[in-house]
Amino acid sequence: MRILTRYILNEFLKPFLLGAVAFASLLIISELFYQLHKWIDLGTPFLVCAEYLFWRTPEWLVQTFPVAVLLATLFSLGGLARHNELTAMKASGISLYRILSPLFVVCLFLVMGSLVFSEVIVPYANQRVDYIYNVKVKHRKISNYQQQDNLVIAGEEGRMYTIKYLDGEKKLMEEVLVDQFNKNAALINQIYAKKAAWKGNYWIFYDGVFRQFDYDQEATIKETKFKERIFHLPERLDYFFRKQKKPNEMNFFELRNYITKLTKNGIPAIKEKVALHSKLSFPFSNFIIMLVGIPFALKTSKSGKVKGFALSLFICFFYWQMFSVGKAIGENRILSPVLAAWFANLIFGILGLALIS
């Protein structure tokens, strides 16, 4: 490895590592203060709190990589320009692309590392977080009959259940939404109720509404409100306690197989498809963010580290907003899941190439 390459990599990696640790620490502290009152009320032991935060960290690290990459780009290239080192390199006949090539290579390694980390470590860590929160913090039983929050479960014959709270011991569901899809993945009817109770062979739904849709346009054609209504659904109470991983607890291939299962049952699985493609698109944000950061680093080299830090936060905040917007419009079927997941990368990639040229 040439001396110049080692020097540039050293200038980049120091602020990158510092930034990744610093931003991950901020997220840990933020989560600590957010959960603190709950832990105190429940009498959660210190070691359980520490274990919870430890397993939350892998996902946070992946999320902080783009801002750490941008920070390192602004600081390393900005420092080289500020001390006239870039000018000296160019005067020696070294092209700008040769100077930047070590950064591109290390960033591609970061993309691959982030992909592997997100596939191997993060899903397992999120499963541990779910277990610690439900069993060690909330003291819920490890059995078929327990309490669960925020469930999205695929039923039979094209049904999709969204449940805010499920209590197996009391045999109750709260804030229940049951979407029924046909074989063409079109929504044909929907049940919403504030509460549902299992009565041994059937469900009674309370304070809700039953909607029927025109499956060609998904427009409501009939809506019936009810105070109490029996629905003979084949999904019994124990059906909802079969362990089903959440999308953030699955790797790419598990989520893809889950989507295949949903679509075979006539469920469109739009949110899951967006989540699947986001698993690929987000790691590439490291490279895209660097493309955007390079021209800013070269043009604002004399602005100082404070402005560079503020600029990196602003750009990454704007990227995260665009990433969230892309996912939202994909989940609402305005864009295809693939395009929605890559929406922010496409916008920022075009912006970065335009600024560099």
C-alpha positions, 0 to 999 in steps of 0.5 A: 500500500502506497504511503499516500493511500495509507495517509488518506485512509488514516485521515478518513477512518479516525473521524469515521470510527469516532463519529460512529461511536459518538452517534451510537452513544447518543442513541443509547443515551436517548433510549435510556432516558426514554425507557428510564421511567418505565424501568423504574416503575417496573423495578427492572434490574440494572443488568437487564437494562444494560442487556437491553441497550447492548442488543439494541446497539447493532441496529443503531450502529448500522443506522449511524454509518451513513452520518459517520461516513459523511462526517469523515468525508467532510473532515478528511477531505476538508482537512487536506484542502484546508492545509493545502495538501490537496493542492500539493498532490495535484501539483505533483500530477496526482489526479483528484480521482486517484486521491479519492479512490481509497475513500471509494474502496473503503466505502464499498467495504463498508457497504458490504460490511453493513449488508453482512452485519444487517443480515447476520447480527441485527436480526438476531439482536432484534429477537433478543431485544423483543425477548428481553422487553417482553419477558425480563422487563414486562414479566410476560410468561413464555407460553402460548398465552401471554400479552403481545403488542403491535402484531401484524399476522397473516391469517388463512384465506387471504386475511391479514390481522393488525392488532395493537394489543393481545392478551391471551390470558383474558382472551382479548384483542384491542384495536383490531383490524382484519383485512380480507384480500381475494386471490388477486390481492385486492381488498374486498372487506375489512373489520375494525373493532376497538375490542374482540373477545374469544368465546371458545368457538368464535370471536365477538367484536365490539364497537366497530365497523364492517366495510365491503369494497369494490375490489376493482377500485378498492372504494367503499361500497358498504359500511356497517357499524356495530356495537357487538357482532359475532364473526366465525373466523377460522383463526382461533386464539392460539393461532396468534401465539405461534411465534412469528418473527417481525420483519426487522427480526428476519434476514433478507431470505427469511423475509422473502420467503414470508412474502411468498407465503403471504402472496400465495394467500392473496395478501399483497404484502406491500409493506413487507416488500418495501422492507425487503428492498430497504434491507438492500438499499440502506447499506448503499446509502454509505456510498451515496452519502459519500458522493454528496459529501465530496463536493461539499468537503472540497467547496467548504474546506475553510468553514471549519469542523463545527460547520462541517459537523452541522452540515453532515447532520443536516444532509443525513437528516434530509436523507433519512427524511427522504428515505422515510418518504420513499418507504411511505409512498411505497407502502401506499402503492404510489411507487413500486416497492423497489423504487420506493426503497431506492428513492432516496438513493436515486435522488441523492445519487443524482445530486452527488454526481451533478455536484461532482461534475 
